[in-house]
Amino acid sequence: QVQLVESGGESVQSGGSLRLSCAASGYSYSKDSIGCMGWFRQAPGKEREEVATIDRNGGAGYADSVKGRFTISRDNDKSTLYLQMNSLKPEDTAMYYCAADRRRWAACGPQPYFAYWGQGTQVTVSS
């Protein structure tokens, strides 16, 4: 069973930077597969939203609200996902979740395609 564990969330001032990491464990090449990976976030009282996704070939997509400020990357050998967040704003405050699609070579799709989810890491940006 694949497990995803996020780290790197903390409280920062507006304009600051953070780097989130997500490590996959319990991964067996013969039994499981990890395709598209993504970062999602949920603020209090709001629905969970997609922040950024990246497929196994490195093709990335971003929400309009984070374009130019956030960068998603992955290390397939280490089964690790990253999110570099720069120029943080108070509206970026949320619980950030890592997720993975078990379809190894499929293009990134909407949230229902992500079978594996982490427990989340809190990012708080103060003005």
Contacts in CASP RR format, 6 or more apart in sequence:
PFRMAT RR
TARGET T0000
AUTHOR 0000-0000-0000
METHOD contacts of the structure
MODEL  1
QVQLVESGGESVQSGGSLRLSCAASGYSYSKDSIGCMGWFRQAPGKEREE
VATIDRNGGAGYADSVKGRFTISRDNDKSTLYLQMNSLKPEDTAMYYCAA
DRRRWAACGPQPYFAYWGQGTQVTVSS
1 26 0 8 1.000
1 32 0 8 1.000
2 24 0 8 1.000
2 25 0 8 1.000
2 26 0 8 1.000
2 27 0 8 1.000
2 32 0 8 1.000
2 34 0 8 1.000
2 100 0 8 1.000
2 102 0 8 1.000
2 116 0 8 1.000
3 24 0 8 1.000
3 25 0 8 1.000
3 26 0 8 1.000
3 116 0 8 1.000
3 118 0 8 1.000
4 22 0 8 1.000
4 23 0 8 1.000
4 24 0 8 1.000
4 98 0 8 1.000
4 99 0 8 1.000
4 100 0 8 1.000
4 116 0 8 1.000
4 117 0 8 1.000
4 118 0 8 1.000
5 22 0 8 1.000
5 23 0 8 1.000
5 25 0 8 1.000
5 118 0 8 1.000
5 119 0 8 1.000
6 20 0 8 1.000
6 21 0 8 1.000
6 22 0 8 1.000
6 96 0 8 1.000
6 97 0 8 1.000
6 98 0 8 1.000
6 118 0 8 1.000
6 119 0 8 1.000
6 120 0 8 1.000
6 121 0 8 1.000
7 20 0 8 1.000
7 21 0 8 1.000
7 22 0 8 1.000
7 23 0 8 1.000
7 121 0 8 1.000
8 18 0 8 1.000
8 19 0 8 1.000
8 20 0 8 1.000
8 21 0 8 1.000
8 121 0 8 1.000
9 18 0 8 1.000
9 20 0 8 1.000
9 96 0 8 1.000
9 121 0 8 1.000
9 122 0 8 1.000
9 123 0 8 1.000
10 18 0 8 1.000
10 122 0 8 1.000
10 123 0 8 1.000
10 124 0 8 1.000
11 124 0 8 1.000
11 125 0 8 1.000
11 126 0 8 1.000
12 18 0 8 1.000
12 88 0 8 1.000
12 123 0 8 1.000
12 124 0 8 1.000
12 125 0 8 1.000
12 126 0 8 1.000
13 125 0 8 1.000
13 126 0 8 1.000
13 127 0 8 1.000
14 88 0 8 1.000
14 89 0 8 1.000
14 90 0 8 1.000
14 125 0 8 1.000
14 126 0 8 1.000
14 127 0 8 1.000
15 86 0 8 1.000
15 87 0 8 1.000
15 88 0 8 1.000
15 89 0 8 1.000
15 125 0 8 1.000
16 86 0 8 1.000
16 87 0 8 1.000
16 88 0 8 1.000
16 125 0 8 1.000
17 84 0 8 1.000
17 85 0 8 1.000
17 86 0 8 1.000
17 87 0 8 1.000
17 88 0 8 1.000
18 85 0 8 1.000
18 88 0 8 1.000
18 123 0 8 1.000
19 82 0 8 1.000
19 83 0 8 1.000
19 84 0 8 1.000
19 85 0 8 1.000
20 39 0 8 1.000
20 82 0 8 1.000
20 83 0 8 1.000
20 85 0 8 1.000
20 96 0 8 1.000
20 98 0 8 1.000
20 121 0 8 1.000
20 123 0 8 1.000
21 80 0 8 1.000
21 81 0 8 1.000
21 82 0 8 1.000
22 37 0 8 1.000
22 39 0 8 1.000
22 80 0 8 1.000
22 81 0 8 1.000
22 82 0 8 1.000
22 98 0 8 1.000
22 118 0 8 1.000
23 78 0 8 1.000
23 79 0 8 1.000
23 80 0 8 1.000
24 34 0 8 1.000
24 79 0 8 1.000
24 80 0 8 1.000
24 81 0 8 1.000
24 100 0 8 1.000
24 116 0 8 1.000
25 79 0 8 1.000
26 32 0 8 1.000
27 34 0 8 1.000
27 79 0 8 1.000
32 102 0 8 1.000
33 102 0 8 1.000
33 103 0 8 1.000
33 104 0 8 1.000
34 79 0 8 1.000
34 100 0 8 1.000
34 101 0 8 1.000
34 102 0 8 1.000
34 104 0 8 1.000
34 116 0 8 1.000
35 55 0 8 1.000
35 56 0 8 1.000
35 100 0 8 1.000
35 101 0 8 1.000
35 102 0 8 1.000
35 103 0 8 1.000
35 104 0 8 1.000
35 105 0 8 1.000
35 106 0 8 1.000
36 53 0 8 1.000
36 54 0 8 1.000
36 55 0 8 1.000
36 56 0 8 1.000
36 100 0 8 1.000
36 101 0 8 1.000
36 103 0 8 1.000
36 106 0 8 1.000
36 107 0 8 1.000
36 108 0 8 1.000
36 109 0 8 1.000
36 113 0 8 1.000
36 114 0 8 1.000
37 53 0 8 1.000
37 54 0 8 1.000
37 74 0 8 1.000
37 81 0 8 1.000
37 98 0 8 1.000
37 99 0 8 1.000
37 100 0 8 1.000
37 101 0 8 1.000
38 50 0 8 1.000
38 51 0 8 1.000
38 52 0 8 1.000
38 53 0 8 1.000
38 54 0 8 1.000
38 72 0 8 1.000
38 81 0 8 1.000
38 98 0 8 1.000
38 99 0 8 1.000
38 100 0 8 1.000
38 108 0 8 1.000
38 114 0 8 1.000
39 50 0 8 1.000
39 51 0 8 1.000
39 52 0 8 1.000
39 53 0 8 1.000
39 72 0 8 1.000
39 81 0 8 1.000
39 83 0 8 1.000
39 96 0 8 1.000
39 97 0 8 1.000
39 98 0 8 1.000
39 99 0 8 1.000
40 48 0 8 1.000
40 49 0 8 1.000
40 50 0 8 1.000
40 51 0 8 1.000
40 96 0 8 1.000
40 97 0 8 1.000
40 99 0 8 1.000
40 111 0 8 1.000
40 114 0 8 1.000
41 48 0 8 1.000
41 49 0 8 1.000
41 51 0 8 1.000
41 92 0 8 1.000
41 94 0 8 1.000
41 95 0 8 1.000
41 96 0 8 1.000
41 97 0 8 1.000
41 123 0 8 1.000
42 48 0 8 1.000
42 49 0 8 1.000
42 94 0 8 1.000
42 95 0 8 1.000
42 97 0 8 1.000
43 93 0 8 1.000
43 94 0 8 1.000
43 95 0 8 1.000
46 94 0 8 1.000
48 97 0 8 1.000
48 111 0 8 1.000
49 63 0 8 1.000
50 63 0 8 1.000
50 110 0 8 1.000
50 111 0 8 1.000
51 62 0 8 1.000
51 63 0 8 1.000
51 66 0 8 1.000
51 70 0 8 1.000
51 72 0 8 1.000
51 83 0 8 1.000
51 96 0 8 1.000
52 60 0 8 1.000
52 61 0 8 1.000
52 62 0 8 1.000
52 63 0 8 1.000
52 66 0 8 1.000
52 70 0 8 1.000
52 71 0 8 1.000
52 72 0 8 1.000
52 83 0 8 1.000
53 60 0 8 1.000
53 61 0 8 1.000
53 72 0 8 1.000
53 108 0 8 1.000
53 109 0 8 1.000
54 60 0 8 1.000
54 61 0 8 1.000
54 72 0 8 1.000
54 73 0 8 1.000
54 74 0 8 1.000
54 81 0 8 1.000
54 108 0 8 1.000
55 106 0 8 1.000
55 107 0 8 1.000
55 108 0 8 1.000
56 76 0 8 1.000
56 104 0 8 1.000
56 105 0 8 1.000
58 74 0 8 1.000
60 72 0 8 1.000
60 73 0 8 1.000
61 72 0 8 1.000
61 108 0 8 1.000
62 68 0 8 1.000
62 70 0 8 1.000
62 72 0 8 1.000
65 91 0 8 1.000
66 85 0 8 1.000
66 92 0 8 1.000
69 85 0 8 1.000
69 86 0 8 1.000
69 87 0 8 1.000
69 88 0 8 1.000
70 83 0 8 1.000
70 84 0 8 1.000
70 85 0 8 1.000
70 86 0 8 1.000
71 83 0 8 1.000
71 84 0 8 1.000
71 86 0 8 1.000
72 81 0 8 1.000
72 82 0 8 1.000
72 83 0 8 1.000
72 84 0 8 1.000
73 81 0 8 1.000
73 82 0 8 1.000
73 84 0 8 1.000
74 80 0 8 1.000
74 81 0 8 1.000
74 82 0 8 1.000
75 82 0 8 1.000
81 98 0 8 1.000
81 100 0 8 1.000
83 96 0 8 1.000
85 92 0 8 1.000
85 123 0 8 1.000
88 123 0 8 1.000
88 125 0 8 1.000
89 125 0 8 1.000
90 125 0 8 1.000
90 126 0 8 1.000
90 127 0 8 1.000
91 125 0 8 1.000
92 123 0 8 1.000
92 125 0 8 1.000
93 123 0 8 1.000
93 124 0 8 1.000
93 125 0 8 1.000
94 122 0 8 1.000
94 123 0 8 1.000
95 120 0 8 1.000
95 121 0 8 1.000
95 122 0 8 1.000
95 123 0 8 1.000
96 120 0 8 1.000
96 121 0 8 1.000
96 122 0 8 1.000
96 123 0 8 1.000
97 117 0 8 1.000
97 118 0 8 1.000
97 119 0 8 1.000
97 120 0 8 1.000
98 117 0 8 1.000
98 118 0 8 1.000
98 120 0 8 1.000
99 111 0 8 1.000
99 114 0 8 1.000
99 116 0 8 1.000
99 117 0 8 1.000
99 118 0 8 1.000
100 114 0 8 1.000
100 115 0 8 1.000
100 116 0 8 1.000
101 108 0 8 1.000
101 109 0 8 1.000
101 113 0 8 1.000
101 114 0 8 1.000
101 115 0 8 1.000
102 115 0 8 1.000
102 116 0 8 1.000
103 113 0 8 1.000
106 113 0 8 1.000
END
